[in-house]
Amino acid sequence: MANEQPPSPAVVLQSTLTCPECGHAKTETMPTDACQWFYECEQCHAVLKPKPGDCCVYCSYGTVPCPPIQQSGQRGGCCC
């Protein structure tokens, strides 16, 4: 068919967050229905917040951007 869209790449739900304060890394499952604006490091208890221009902690400190950003194909900015 001429109007077929190429298949979307699978959305990755696992991302490893690395604390900028102590370097502790932990793999977490990202929410698919909301931005996560805060994350407490389990090692040093620093509360991570998104960097300016990022929508969530996964986009700022994770190995994989959040699901809405993955789906839109854009890095940075807001997914909400």
PDB file of N, H, CA, C and O in Angstrom:
ATOM      1  N   MET A   1       0.825  -1.177   0.000  1.00  0.00           N
ATOM      2  CA  MET A   1       0.000   0.000   0.000  1.00  0.00           C
ATOM      3  C   MET A   1       0.878   1.253   0.000  1.00  0.00           C
ATOM      4  O   MET A   1       1.919   1.274   0.658  1.00  0.00           O
ATOM      5  N   ALA A   2       0.491   2.252  -0.697  1.00  0.00           N
ATOM      6  H   ALA A   2      -0.354   2.236  -1.232  1.00  0.00           H
ATOM      7  CA  ALA A   2       1.295   3.456  -0.846  1.00  0.00           C
ATOM      8  C   ALA A   2       1.299   4.334   0.389  1.00  0.00           C
ATOM      9  O   ALA A   2       2.254   5.086   0.580  1.00  0.00           O
ATOM     10  N   ASN A   3       0.277   4.281   1.242  1.00  0.00           N
ATOM     11  H   ASN A   3      -0.500   3.670   1.087  1.00  0.00           H
ATOM     12  CA  ASN A   3       0.174   5.169   2.397  1.00  0.00           C
ATOM     13  C   ASN A   3       0.647   4.539   3.703  1.00  0.00           C
ATOM     14  O   ASN A   3       0.392   5.090   4.773  1.00  0.00           O
ATOM     15  N   GLU A   4       1.318   3.419   3.641  1.00  0.00           N
ATOM     16  H   GLU A   4       1.526   2.971   2.771  1.00  0.00           H
ATOM     17  CA  GLU A   4       1.763   2.766   4.860  1.00  0.00           C
ATOM     18  C   GLU A   4       2.882   3.560   5.509  1.00  0.00           C
ATOM     19  O   GLU A   4       3.786   4.052   4.834  1.00  0.00           O
ATOM     20  N   GLN A   5       2.809   3.679   6.836  1.00  0.00           N
ATOM     21  H   GLN A   5       2.074   3.280   7.384  1.00  0.00           H
ATOM     22  CA  GLN A   5       3.845   4.322   7.626  1.00  0.00           C
ATOM     23  C   GLN A   5       4.866   3.273   8.037  1.00  0.00           C
ATOM     24  O   GLN A   5       4.493   2.127   8.285  1.00  0.00           O
ATOM     25  N   PRO A   6       6.154   3.633   8.116  1.00  0.00           N
ATOM     26  CA  PRO A   6       7.119   2.664   8.622  1.00  0.00           C
ATOM     27  C   PRO A   6       6.814   2.374  10.091  1.00  0.00           C
ATOM     28  O   PRO A   6       6.329   3.255  10.801  1.00  0.00           O
ATOM     29  N   PRO A   7       7.089   1.158  10.556  1.00  0.00           N
ATOM     30  CA  PRO A   7       6.791   0.838  11.949  1.00  0.00           C
ATOM     31  C   PRO A   7       7.599   1.721  12.895  1.00  0.00           C
ATOM     32  O   PRO A   7       8.757   2.040  12.625  1.00  0.00           O
ATOM     33  N   SER A   8       6.976   2.113  14.010  1.00  0.00           N
ATOM     34  H   SER A   8       6.035   1.854  14.229  1.00  0.00           H
ATOM     35  CA  SER A   8       7.662   2.916  15.021  1.00  0.00           C
ATOM     36  C   SER A   8       8.617   2.019  15.784  1.00  0.00           C
ATOM     37  O   SER A   8       8.302   0.862  16.062  1.00  0.00           O
ATOM     38  N   PRO A   9       9.792   2.554  16.127  1.00  0.00           N
ATOM     39  CA  PRO A   9      10.698   1.738  16.939  1.00  0.00           C
ATOM     40  C   PRO A   9      10.069   1.500  18.314  1.00  0.00           C
ATOM     41  O   PRO A   9       9.304   2.326  18.813  1.00  0.00           O
ATOM     42  N   ALA A  10      10.398   0.382  18.903  1.00  0.00           N
ATOM     43  H   ALA A  10      11.019  -0.289  18.498  1.00  0.00           H
ATOM     44  CA  ALA A  10       9.850   0.049  20.217  1.00  0.00           C
ATOM     45  C   ALA A  10      10.310   1.065  21.248  1.00  0.00           C
ATOM     46  O   ALA A  10      11.454   1.520  21.222  1.00  0.00           O
ATOM     47  N   VAL A  11       9.415   1.411  22.147  1.00  0.00           N
ATOM     48  H   VAL A  11       8.486   1.041  22.168  1.00  0.00           H
ATOM     49  CA  VAL A  11       9.738   2.344  23.222  1.00  0.00           C
ATOM     50  C   VAL A  11      10.448   1.563  24.327  1.00  0.00           C
ATOM     51  O   VAL A  11       9.962   0.524  24.774  1.00  0.00           O
ATOM     52  N   VAL A  12      11.592   2.069  24.758  1.00  0.00           N
ATOM     53  H   VAL A  12      11.986   2.913  24.395  1.00  0.00           H
ATOM     54  CA  VAL A  12      12.370   1.456  25.834  1.00  0.00           C
ATOM     55  C   VAL A  12      11.848   2.009  27.155  1.00  0.00           C
ATOM     56  O   VAL A  12      11.760   3.225  27.330  1.00  0.00           O
ATOM     57  N   LEU A  13      11.505   1.131  28.073  1.00  0.00           N
ATOM     58  H   LEU A  13      11.576   0.144  27.931  1.00  0.00           H
ATOM     59  CA  LEU A  13      10.952   1.567  29.356  1.00  0.00           C
ATOM     60  C   LEU A  13      11.958   1.546  30.498  1.00  0.00           C
ATOM     61  O   LEU A  13      11.671   2.050  31.584  1.00  0.00           O
ATOM     62  N   GLN A  14      13.129   0.971  30.269  1.00  0.00           N
ATOM     63  H   GLN A  14      13.363   0.561  29.387  1.00  0.00           H
ATOM     64  CA  GLN A  14      14.171   0.914  31.301  1.00  0.00           C
ATOM     65  C   GLN A  14      15.220   1.989  31.021  1.00  0.00           C
ATOM     66  O   GLN A  14      15.673   2.142  29.887  1.00  0.00           O
ATOM     67  N   SER A  15      15.601   2.729  32.052  1.00  0.00           N
ATOM     68  H   SER A  15      15.234   2.605  32.974  1.00  0.00           H
ATOM     69  CA  SER A  15      16.643   3.733  31.922  1.00  0.00           C
ATOM     70  C   SER A  15      17.479   3.712  33.195  1.00  0.00           C
ATOM     71  O   SER A  15      16.943   3.552  34.292  1.00  0.00           O
ATOM     72  N   THR A  16      18.781   3.872  33.052  1.00  0.00           N
ATOM     73  H   THR A  16      19.216   4.001  32.162  1.00  0.00           H
ATOM     74  CA  THR A  16      19.657   3.906  34.214  1.00  0.00           C
ATOM     75  C   THR A  16      19.927   5.361  34.570  1.00  0.00           C
ATOM     76  O   THR A  16      20.543   6.102  33.804  1.00  0.00           O
ATOM     77  N   LEU A  17      19.452   5.755  35.749  1.00  0.00           N
ATOM     78  H   LEU A  17      18.951   5.153  36.371  1.00  0.00           H
ATOM     79  CA  LEU A  17      19.669   7.105  36.244  1.00  0.00           C
ATOM     80  C   LEU A  17      20.993   7.145  36.997  1.00  0.00           C
ATOM     81  O   LEU A  17      21.283   6.259  37.802  1.00  0.00           O
ATOM     82  N   THR A  18      21.800   8.180  36.734  1.00  0.00           N
ATOM     83  H   THR A  18      21.564   8.900  36.081  1.00  0.00           H
ATOM     84  CA  THR A  18      23.063   8.353  37.436  1.00  0.00           C
ATOM     85  C   THR A  18      23.013   9.660  38.204  1.00  0.00           C
ATOM     86  O   THR A  18      22.788  10.724  37.627  1.00  0.00           O
ATOM     87  N   CYS A  19      23.223   9.574  39.507  1.00  0.00           N
ATOM     88  H   CYS A  19      23.406   8.710  39.976  1.00  0.00           H
ATOM     89  CA  CYS A  19      23.174  10.746  40.371  1.00  0.00           C
ATOM     90  C   CYS A  19      24.384  11.640  40.090  1.00  0.00           C
ATOM     91  O   CYS A  19      25.519  11.167  40.133  1.00  0.00           O
ATOM     92  N   PRO A  20      24.155  12.929  39.802  1.00  0.00           N
ATOM     93  CA  PRO A  20      25.283  13.830  39.540  1.00  0.00           C
ATOM     94  C   PRO A  20      26.055  14.188  40.806  1.00  0.00           C
ATOM     95  O   PRO A  20      27.171  14.701  40.726  1.00  0.00           O
ATOM     96  N   GLU A  21      25.476  13.923  41.961  1.00  0.00           N
ATOM     97  H   GLU A  21      24.570  13.506  42.026  1.00  0.00           H
ATOM     98  CA  GLU A  21      26.130  14.256  43.237  1.00  0.00           C
ATOM     99  C   GLU A  21      27.135  13.192  43.661  1.00  0.00           C
ATOM    100  O   GLU A  21      28.261  13.514  44.041  1.00  0.00           O
ATOM    101  N   CYS A  22      26.726  11.912  43.595  1.00  0.00           N
ATOM    102  H   CYS A  22      25.812  11.651  43.286  1.00  0.00           H
ATOM    103  CA  CYS A  22      27.590  10.841  44.112  1.00  0.00           C
ATOM    104  C   CYS A  22      27.972   9.797  43.068  1.00  0.00           C
ATOM    105  O   CYS A  22      28.836   8.958  43.322  1.00  0.00           O
ATOM    106  N   GLY A  23      27.334   9.838  41.889  1.00  0.00           N
ATOM    107  H   GLY A  23      26.632  10.520  41.682  1.00  0.00           H
ATOM    108  CA  GLY A  23      27.657   8.883  40.838  1.00  0.00           C
ATOM    109  C   GLY A  23      26.930   7.558  40.926  1.00  0.00           C
ATOM    110  O   GLY A  23      27.143   6.684  40.086  1.00  0.00           O
ATOM    111  N   HIS A  24      26.072   7.386  41.929  1.00  0.00           N
ATOM    112  H   HIS A  24      25.899   8.096  42.611  1.00  0.00           H
ATOM    113  CA  HIS A  24      25.306   6.143  42.062  1.00  0.00           C
ATOM    114  C   HIS A  24      24.384   5.972  40.853  1.00  0.00           C
ATOM    115  O   HIS A  24      23.735   6.925  40.421  1.00  0.00           O
ATOM    116  N   ALA A  25      24.333   4.770  40.320  1.00  0.00           N
ATOM    117  H   ALA A  25      24.861   3.996  40.671  1.00  0.00           H
ATOM    118  CA  ALA A  25      23.487   4.489  39.159  1.00  0.00           C
ATOM    119  C   ALA A  25      22.500   3.385  39.507  1.00  0.00           C
ATOM    120  O   ALA A  25      22.845   2.409  40.173  1.00  0.00           O
ATOM    121  N   LYS A  26      21.265   3.557  39.045  1.00  0.00           N
ATOM    122  H   LYS A  26      20.985   4.351  38.504  1.00  0.00           H
ATOM    123  CA  LYS A  26      20.240   2.541  39.271  1.00  0.00           C
ATOM    124  C   LYS A  26      19.311   2.507  38.069  1.00  0.00           C
ATOM    125  O   LYS A  26      18.897   3.550  37.561  1.00  0.00           O
ATOM    126  N   THR A  27      18.990   1.307  37.620  1.00  0.00           N
ATOM    127  H   THR A  27      19.327   0.461  38.033  1.00  0.00           H
ATOM    128  CA  THR A  27      18.066   1.131  36.504  1.00  0.00           C
ATOM    129  C   THR A  27      16.650   1.140  37.045  1.00  0.00           C
ATOM    130  O   THR A  27      16.323   0.414  37.984  1.00  0.00           O
ATOM    131  N   GLU A  28      15.816   1.970  36.440  1.00  0.00           N
ATOM    132  H   GLU A  28      16.082   2.559  35.677  1.00  0.00           H
ATOM    133  CA  GLU A  28      14.422   2.125  36.856  1.00  0.00           C
ATOM    134  C   GLU A  28      13.511   1.939  35.647  1.00  0.00           C
ATOM    135  O   GLU A  28      13.941   2.079  34.502  1.00  0.00           O
ATOM    136  N   THR A  29      12.256   1.626  35.917  1.00  0.00           N
ATOM    137  H   THR A  29      11.907   1.513  36.847  1.00  0.00           H
ATOM    138  CA  THR A  29      11.237   1.570  34.879  1.00  0.00           C
ATOM    139  C   THR A  29      10.556   2.928  34.824  1.00  0.00           C
ATOM    140  O   THR A  29      10.061   3.428  35.835  1.00  0.00           O
ATOM    141  N   MET A  30      10.536   3.522  33.632  1.00  0.00           N
ATOM    142  H   MET A  30      10.938   3.117  32.812  1.00  0.00           H
ATOM    143  CA  MET A  30       9.962   4.852  33.472  1.00  0.00           C
ATOM    144  C   MET A  30       8.448   4.777  33.373  1.00  0.00           C
ATOM    145  O   MET A  30       7.907   3.830  32.802  1.00  0.00           O
ATOM    146  N   PRO A  31       7.754   5.781  33.931  1.00  0.00           N
ATOM    147  CA  PRO A  31       6.307   5.840  33.739  1.00  0.00           C
ATOM    148  C   PRO A  31       6.001   6.181  32.286  1.00  0.00           C
ATOM    149  O   PRO A  31       6.749   6.921  31.647  1.00  0.00           O
ATOM    150  N   THR A  32       4.915   5.650  31.772  1.00  0.00           N
ATOM    151  H   THR A  32       4.307   5.049  32.291  1.00  0.00           H
ATOM    152  CA  THR A  32       4.544   5.928  30.382  1.00  0.00           C
ATOM    153  C   THR A  32       3.476   7.005  30.278  1.00  0.00           C
ATOM    154  O   THR A  32       3.185   7.491  29.184  1.00  0.00           O
ATOM    155  N   ASP A  33       2.888   7.381  31.411  1.00  0.00           N
ATOM    156  H   ASP A  33       3.124   6.986  32.299  1.00  0.00           H
ATOM    157  CA  ASP A  33       1.754   8.296  31.375  1.00  0.00           C
ATOM    158  C   ASP A  33       1.994   9.621  32.095  1.00  0.00           C
ATOM    159  O   ASP A  33       1.060  10.405  32.263  1.00  0.00           O
ATOM    160  N   ALA A  34       3.237   9.886  32.526  1.00  0.00           N
ATOM    161  H   ALA A  34       3.995   9.249  32.390  1.00  0.00           H
ATOM    162  CA  ALA A  34       3.516  11.130  33.245  1.00  0.00           C
ATOM    163  C   ALA A  34       5.005  11.411  33.234  1.00  0.00           C
ATOM    164  O   ALA A  34       5.822  10.503  33.085  1.00  0.00           O
ATOM    165  N   CYS A  35       5.350  12.685  33.395  1.00  0.00           N
ATOM    166  H   CYS A  35       4.687  13.424  33.516  1.00  0.00           H
ATOM    167  CA  CYS A  35       6.751  13.071  33.562  1.00  0.00           C
ATOM    168  C   CYS A  35       7.147  12.822  35.012  1.00  0.00           C
ATOM    169  O   CYS A  35       6.325  12.974  35.916  1.00  0.00           O
ATOM    170  N   GLN A  36       8.386  12.444  35.235  1.00  0.00           N
ATOM    171  H   GLN A  36       9.054  12.320  34.501  1.00  0.00           H
ATOM    172  CA  GLN A  36       8.875  12.308  36.608  1.00  0.00           C
ATOM    173  C   GLN A  36       9.806  13.473  36.865  1.00  0.00           C
ATOM    174  O   GLN A  36      10.924  13.518  36.353  1.00  0.00           O
ATOM    175  N   TRP A  37       9.335  14.408  37.659  1.00  0.00           N
ATOM    176  H   TRP A  37       8.427  14.372  38.075  1.00  0.00           H
ATOM    177  CA  TRP A  37      10.081  15.646  37.898  1.00  0.00           C
ATOM    178  C   TRP A  37      11.071  15.553  39.040  1.00  0.00           C
ATOM    179  O   TRP A  37      11.996  16.361  39.123  1.00  0.00           O
ATOM    180  N   PHE A  38      10.895  14.577  39.926  1.00  0.00           N
ATOM    181  H   PHE A  38      10.144  13.920  39.859  1.00  0.00           H
ATOM    182  CA  PHE A  38      11.791  14.431  41.066  1.00  0.00           C
ATOM    183  C   PHE A  38      12.189  12.970  41.207  1.00  0.00           C
ATOM    184  O   PHE A  38      11.413  12.062  40.909  1.00  0.00           O
ATOM    185  N   TYR A  39      13.418  12.766  41.670  1.00  0.00           N
ATOM    186  H   TYR A  39      14.049  13.503  41.913  1.00  0.00           H
ATOM    187  CA  TYR A  39      13.907  11.410  41.939  1.00  0.00           C
ATOM    188  C   TYR A  39      14.914  11.514  43.064  1.00  0.00           C
ATOM    189  O   TYR A  39      15.849  12.311  42.986  1.00  0.00           O
ATOM    190  N   GLU A  40      14.738  10.717  44.114  1.00  0.00           N
ATOM    191  H   GLU A  40      13.978  10.069  44.177  1.00  0.00           H
ATOM    192  CA  GLU A  40      15.678  10.733  45.231  1.00  0.00           C
ATOM    193  C   GLU A  40      16.692   9.612  45.070  1.00  0.00           C
ATOM    194  O   GLU A  40      16.334   8.441  44.950  1.00  0.00           O
ATOM    195  N   CYS A  41      17.975   9.997  45.070  1.00  0.00           N
ATOM    196  H   CYS A  41      18.266  10.948  45.167  1.00  0.00           H
ATOM    197  CA  CYS A  41      19.056   9.011  44.979  1.00  0.00           C
ATOM    198  C   CYS A  41      19.015   8.148  46.239  1.00  0.00           C
ATOM    199  O   CYS A  41      18.983   8.664  47.356  1.00  0.00           O
ATOM    200  N   GLU A  42      19.017   6.825  46.045  1.00  0.00           N
ATOM    201  H   GLU A  42      19.043   6.406  45.137  1.00  0.00           H
ATOM    202  CA  GLU A  42      18.940   5.942  47.204  1.00  0.00           C
ATOM    203  C   GLU A  42      20.244   5.893  47.995  1.00  0.00           C
ATOM    204  O   GLU A  42      20.260   5.414  49.129  1.00  0.00           O
ATOM    205  N   GLN A  43      21.336   6.383  47.411  1.00  0.00           N
ATOM    206  H   GLN A  43      21.323   6.772  46.490  1.00  0.00           H
ATOM    207  CA  GLN A  43      22.617   6.334  48.112  1.00  0.00           C
ATOM    208  C   GLN A  43      22.874   7.606  48.926  1.00  0.00           C
ATOM    209  O   GLN A  43      23.123   7.527  50.129  1.00  0.00           O
ATOM    210  N   CYS A  44      22.816   8.783  48.277  1.00  0.00           N
ATOM    211  H   CYS A  44      22.614   8.847  47.299  1.00  0.00           H
ATOM    212  CA  CYS A  44      23.140  10.026  48.987  1.00  0.00           C
ATOM    213  C   CYS A  44      21.901  10.853  49.333  1.00  0.00           C
ATOM    214  O   CYS A  44      21.999  11.859  50.037  1.00  0.00           O
ATOM    215  N   HIS A  45      20.752  10.433  48.843  1.00  0.00           N
ATOM    216  H   HIS A  45      20.672   9.616  48.271  1.00  0.00           H
ATOM    217  CA  HIS A  45      19.453  11.071  49.105  1.00  0.00           C
ATOM    218  C   HIS A  45      19.307  12.461  48.486  1.00  0.00           C
ATOM    219  O   HIS A  45      18.431  13.228  48.884  1.00  0.00           O
ATOM    220  N   ALA A  46      20.158  12.785  47.517  1.00  0.00           N
ATOM    221  H   ALA A  46      20.869  12.161  47.193  1.00  0.00           H
ATOM    222  CA  ALA A  46      19.970  14.032  46.768  1.00  0.00           C
ATOM    223  C   ALA A  46      18.682  13.913  45.964  1.00  0.00           C
ATOM    224  O   ALA A  46      18.373  12.847  45.432  1.00  0.00           O
ATOM    225  N   VAL A  47      17.937  15.001  45.877  1.00  0.00           N
ATOM    226  H   VAL A  47      18.189  15.867  46.310  1.00  0.00           H
ATOM    227  CA  VAL A  47      16.711  15.011  45.087  1.00  0.00           C
ATOM    228  C   VAL A  47      17.050  15.589  43.721  1.00  0.00           C
ATOM    229  O   VAL A  47      17.394  16.765  43.600  1.00  0.00           O
ATOM    230  N   LEU A  48      16.949  14.753  42.696  1.00  0.00           N
ATOM    231  H   LEU A  48      16.670  13.798  42.794  1.00  0.00           H
ATOM    232  CA  LEU A  48      17.258  15.174  41.329  1.00  0.00           C
ATOM    233  C   LEU A  48      16.041  15.843  40.724  1.00  0.00           C
ATOM    234  O   LEU A  48      14.909  15.398  40.916  1.00  0.00           O
ATOM    235  N   LYS A  49      16.288  16.917  39.993  1.00  0.00           N
ATOM    236  H   LYS A  49      17.207  17.278  39.838  1.00  0.00           H
ATOM    237  CA  LYS A  49      15.253  17.641  39.256  1.00  0.00           C
ATOM    238  C   LYS A  49      15.742  17.771  37.819  1.00  0.00           C
ATOM    239  O   LYS A  49      16.951  17.739  37.589  1.00  0.00           O
ATOM    240  N   PRO A  50      14.853  17.915  36.851  1.00  0.00           N
ATOM    241  CA  PRO A  50      15.290  18.047  35.455  1.00  0.00           C
ATOM    242  C   PRO A  50      16.194  19.263  35.252  1.00  0.00           C
ATOM    243  O   PRO A  50      16.020  20.298  35.896  1.00  0.00           O
ATOM    244  N   LYS A  51      17.149  19.118  34.354  1.00  0.00           N
ATOM    245  H   LYS A  51      17.290  18.278  33.831  1.00  0.00           H
ATOM    246  CA  LYS A  51      17.989  20.250  33.961  1.00  0.00           C
ATOM    247  C   LYS A  51      17.127  21.215  33.140  1.00  0.00           C
ATOM    248  O   LYS A  51      16.126  20.802  32.555  1.00  0.00           O
ATOM    249  N   PRO A  52      17.508  22.495  33.092  1.00  0.00           N
ATOM    250  CA  PRO A  52      16.753  23.448  32.266  1.00  0.00           C
ATOM    251  C   PRO A  52      16.627  22.946  30.828  1.00  0.00           C
ATOM    252  O   PRO A  52      17.613  22.531  30.217  1.00  0.00           O
ATOM    253  N   GLY A  53      15.410  22.988  30.297  1.00  0.00           N
ATOM    254  H   GLY A  53      14.610  23.325  30.793  1.00  0.00           H
ATOM    255  CA  GLY A  53      15.157  22.535  28.938  1.00  0.00           C
ATOM    256  C   GLY A  53      14.735  21.086  28.823  1.00  0.00           C
ATOM    257  O   GLY A  53      14.264  20.665  27.766  1.00  0.00           O
ATOM    258  N   ASP A  54      14.892  20.302  29.898  1.00  0.00           N
ATOM    259  H   ASP A  54      15.274  20.644  30.757  1.00  0.00           H
ATOM    260  CA  ASP A  54      14.456  18.904  29.891  1.00  0.00           C
ATOM    261  C   ASP A  54      13.115  18.786  30.602  1.00  0.00           C
ATOM    262  O   ASP A  54      12.778  19.602  31.460  1.00  0.00           O
ATOM    263  N   CYS A  55      12.353  17.756  30.232  1.00  0.00           N
ATOM    264  H   CYS A  55      12.627  17.093  29.535  1.00  0.00           H
ATOM    265  CA  CYS A  55      11.007  17.597  30.790  1.00  0.00           C
ATOM    266  C   CYS A  55      10.979  16.756  32.052  1.00  0.00           C
ATOM    267  O   CYS A  55      10.045  16.868  32.846  1.00  0.00           O
ATOM    268  N   CYS A  56      12.001  15.904  32.255  1.00  0.00           N
ATOM    269  H   CYS A  56      12.759  15.813  31.610  1.00  0.00           H
ATOM    270  CA  CYS A  56      11.957  15.011  33.412  1.00  0.00           C
ATOM    271  C   CYS A  56      13.366  14.546  33.775  1.00  0.00           C
ATOM    272  O   CYS A  56      14.325  14.809  33.049  1.00  0.00           O
ATOM    273  N   VAL A  57      13.475  13.855  34.902  1.00  0.00           N
ATOM    274  H   VAL A  57      12.696  13.641  35.491  1.00  0.00           H
ATOM    275  CA  VAL A  57      14.783  13.396  35.363  1.00  0.00           C
ATOM    276  C   VAL A  57      15.395  12.352  34.431  1.00  0.00           C
ATOM    277  O   VAL A  57      16.618  12.244  34.348  1.00  0.00           O
ATOM    278  N   TYR A  58      14.560  11.583  33.728  1.00  0.00           N
ATOM    279  H   TYR A  58      13.566  11.671  33.796  1.00  0.00           H
ATOM    280  CA  TYR A  58      15.098  10.575  32.811  1.00  0.00           C
ATOM    281  C   TYR A  58      15.784  11.241  31.613  1.00  0.00           C
ATOM    282  O   TYR A  58      16.811  10.759  31.135  1.00  0.00           O
ATOM    283  N   CYS A  59      15.218  12.337  31.137  1.00  0.00           N
ATOM    284  H   CYS A  59      14.383  12.729  31.525  1.00  0.00           H
ATOM    285  CA  CYS A  59      15.840  13.047  30.019  1.00  0.00           C
ATOM    286  C   CYS A  59      17.134  13.734  30.449  1.00  0.00           C
ATOM    287  O   CYS A  59      18.032  13.930  29.629  1.00  0.00           O
ATOM    288  N   SER A  60      17.237  14.100  31.729  1.00  0.00           N
ATOM    289  H   SER A  60      16.508  13.941  32.394  1.00  0.00           H
ATOM    290  CA  SER A  60      18.431  14.780  32.229  1.00  0.00           C
ATOM    291  C   SER A  60      19.526  13.821  32.688  1.00  0.00           C
ATOM    292  O   SER A  60      20.703  14.061  32.419  1.00  0.00           O
ATOM    293  N   TYR A  61      19.161  12.742  33.374  1.00  0.00           N
ATOM    294  H   TYR A  61      18.205  12.547  33.592  1.00  0.00           H
ATOM    295  CA  TYR A  61      20.163  11.897  34.030  1.00  0.00           C
ATOM    296  C   TYR A  61      20.102  10.431  33.617  1.00  0.00           C
ATOM    297  O   TYR A  61      20.881   9.622  34.119  1.00  0.00           O
ATOM    298  N   GLY A  62      19.201  10.078  32.722  1.00  0.00           N
ATOM    299  H   GLY A  62      18.568  10.736  32.314  1.00  0.00           H
ATOM    300  CA  GLY A  62      19.043   8.681  32.329  1.00  0.00           C
ATOM    301  C   GLY A  62      19.796   8.324  31.070  1.00  0.00           C
ATOM    302  O   GLY A  62      20.231   9.190  30.312  1.00  0.00           O
ATOM    303  N   THR A  63      19.939   7.030  30.864  1.00  0.00           N
ATOM    304  H   THR A  63      19.585   6.326  31.480  1.00  0.00           H
ATOM    305  CA  THR A  63      20.592   6.530  29.655  1.00  0.00           C
ATOM    306  C   THR A  63      19.648   6.541  28.469  1.00  0.00           C
ATOM    307  O   THR A  63      20.086   6.477  27.320  1.00  0.00           O
ATOM    308  N   VAL A  64      18.336   6.623  28.747  1.00  0.00           N
ATOM    309  H   VAL A  64      17.980   6.675  29.680  1.00  0.00           H
ATOM    310  CA  VAL A  64      17.306   6.617  27.703  1.00  0.00           C
ATOM    311  C   VAL A  64      16.322   7.735  28.043  1.00  0.00           C
ATOM    312  O   VAL A  64      15.908   7.847  29.197  1.00  0.00           O
ATOM    313  N   PRO A  65      15.936   8.565  27.072  1.00  0.00           N
ATOM    314  CA  PRO A  65      14.934   9.594  27.359  1.00  0.00           C
ATOM    315  C   PRO A  65      13.569   8.967  27.648  1.00  0.00           C
ATOM    316  O   PRO A  65      13.338   7.800  27.331  1.00  0.00           O
ATOM    317  N   CYS A  66      12.677   9.738  28.244  1.00  0.00           N
ATOM    318  H   CYS A  66      12.865  10.686  28.502  1.00  0.00           H
ATOM    319  CA  CYS A  66      11.362   9.230  28.636  1.00  0.00           C
ATOM    320  C   CYS A  66      10.548   8.778  27.419  1.00  0.00           C
ATOM    321  O   CYS A  66      10.813   9.215  26.299  1.00  0.00           O
ATOM    322  N   PRO A  67       9.558   7.903  27.637  1.00  0.00           N
ATOM    323  CA  PRO A  67       8.760   7.371  26.526  1.00  0.00           C
ATOM    324  C   PRO A  67       8.130   8.427  25.615  1.00  0.00           C
ATOM    325  O   PRO A  67       8.198   8.265  24.397  1.00  0.00           O
ATOM    326  N   PRO A  68       7.516   9.505  26.138  1.00  0.00           N
ATOM    327  CA  PRO A  68       6.943  10.493  25.212  1.00  0.00           C
ATOM    328  C   PRO A  68       7.989  11.146  24.298  1.00  0.00           C
ATOM    329  O   PRO A  68       7.703  11.419  23.132  1.00  0.00           O
ATOM    330  N   ILE A  69       9.177  11.392  24.810  1.00  0.00           N
ATOM    331  H   ILE A  69       9.409  11.170  25.757  1.00  0.00           H
ATOM    332  CA  ILE A  69      10.246  11.969  23.989  1.00  0.00           C
ATOM    333  C   ILE A  69      10.725  10.938  22.967  1.00  0.00           C
ATOM    334  O   ILE A  69      10.993  11.292  21.819  1.00  0.00           O
ATOM    335  N   GLN A  70      10.838   9.675  23.365  1.00  0.00           N
ATOM    336  H   GLN A  70      10.621   9.387  24.297  1.00  0.00           H
ATOM    337  CA  GLN A  70      11.216   8.621  22.419  1.00  0.00           C
ATOM    338  C   GLN A  70      10.210   8.571  21.262  1.00  0.00           C
ATOM    339  O   GLN A  70      10.592   8.472  20.097  1.00  0.00           O
ATOM    340  N   GLN A  71       8.926   8.643  21.604  1.00  0.00           N
ATOM    341  H   GLN A  71       8.616   8.723  22.551  1.00  0.00           H
ATOM    342  CA  GLN A  71       7.889   8.542  20.577  1.00  0.00           C
ATOM    343  C   GLN A  71       7.869   9.751  19.658  1.00  0.00           C
ATOM    344  O   GLN A  71       7.573   9.622  18.470  1.00  0.00           O
ATOM    345  N   SER A  72       8.182  10.931  20.197  1.00  0.00           N
ATOM    346  H   SER A  72       8.423  11.036  21.162  1.00  0.00           H
ATOM    347  CA  SER A  72       8.151  12.136  19.368  1.00  0.00           C
ATOM    348  C   SER A  72       9.419  12.296  18.547  1.00  0.00           C
ATOM    349  O   SER A  72       9.434  13.026  17.556  1.00  0.00           O
ATOM    350  N   GLY A  73      10.492  11.609  18.959  1.00  0.00           N
ATOM    351  H   GLY A  73      10.480  11.015  19.764  1.00  0.00           H
ATOM    352  CA  GLY A  73      11.748  11.719  18.240  1.00  0.00           C
ATOM    353  C   GLY A  73      12.521  12.991  18.529  1.00  0.00           C
ATOM    354  O   GLY A  73      13.493  13.297  17.839  1.00  0.00           O
ATOM    355  N   GLN A  74      12.098  13.742  19.550  1.00  0.00           N
ATOM    356  H   GLN A  74      11.309  13.493  20.111  1.00  0.00           H
ATOM    357  CA  GLN A  74      12.770  14.982  19.903  1.00  0.00           C
ATOM    358  C   GLN A  74      13.482  14.789  21.233  1.00  0.00           C
ATOM    359  O   GLN A  74      12.995  14.090  22.122  1.00  0.00           O
ATOM    360  N   ARG A  75      14.637  15.419  21.352  1.00  0.00           N
ATOM    361  H   ARG A  75      15.033  15.987  20.630  1.00  0.00           H
ATOM    362  CA  ARG A  75      15.378  15.384  22.605  1.00  0.00           C
ATOM    363  C   ARG A  75      15.336  16.788  23.188  1.00  0.00           C
ATOM    364  O   ARG A  75      15.545  17.762  22.465  1.00  0.00           O
ATOM    365  N   GLY A  76      15.069  16.907  24.480  1.00  0.00           N
ATOM    366  H   GLY A  76      14.899  16.116  25.068  1.00  0.00           H
ATOM    367  CA  GLY A  76      14.949  18.208  25.109  1.00  0.00           C
ATOM    368  C   GLY A  76      13.537  18.722  24.953  1.00  0.00           C
ATOM    369  O   GLY A  76      12.757  18.176  24.173  1.00  0.00           O
ATOM    370  N   GLY A  77      13.210  19.744  25.670  1.00  0.00           N
ATOM    371  H   GLY A  77      13.845  20.187  26.303  1.00  0.00           H
ATOM    372  CA  GLY A  77      11.864  20.272  25.602  1.00  0.00           C
ATOM    373  C   GLY A  77      10.915  19.503  26.480  1.00  0.00           C
ATOM    374  O   GLY A  77      11.334  18.663  27.277  1.00  0.00           O
ATOM    375  N   CYS A  78       9.658  19.782  26.341  1.00  0.00           N
ATOM    376  H   CYS A  78       9.318  20.465  25.694  1.00  0.00           H
ATOM    377  CA  CYS A  78       8.659  19.177  27.213  1.00  0.00           C
ATOM    378  C   CYS A  78       7.897  18.074  26.490  1.00  0.00           C
ATOM    379  O   CYS A  78       7.548  18.201  25.317  1.00  0.00           O
ATOM    380  N   CYS A  79       7.650  16.996  27.214  1.00  0.00           N
ATOM    381  H   CYS A  79       7.934  16.893  28.167  1.00  0.00           H
ATOM    382  CA  CYS A  79       6.881  15.883  26.643  1.00  0.00           C
ATOM    383  C   CYS A  79       5.421  15.961  27.045  1.00  0.00           C
ATOM    384  O   CYS A  79       4.596  15.209  26.525  1.00  0.00           O
ATOM    385  N   CYS A  80       5.090  16.854  27.958  1.00  0.00           N
ATOM    386  H   CYS A  80       5.759  17.465  28.380  1.00  0.00           H
ATOM    387  CA  CYS A  80       3.727  16.905  28.498  1.00  0.00           C
ATOM    388  C   CYS A  80       2.822  17.774  27.664  1.00  0.00           C
ATOM    389  O   CYS A  80       1.642  17.922  27.983  1.00  0.00           O
TER     390      CYS A  80
END
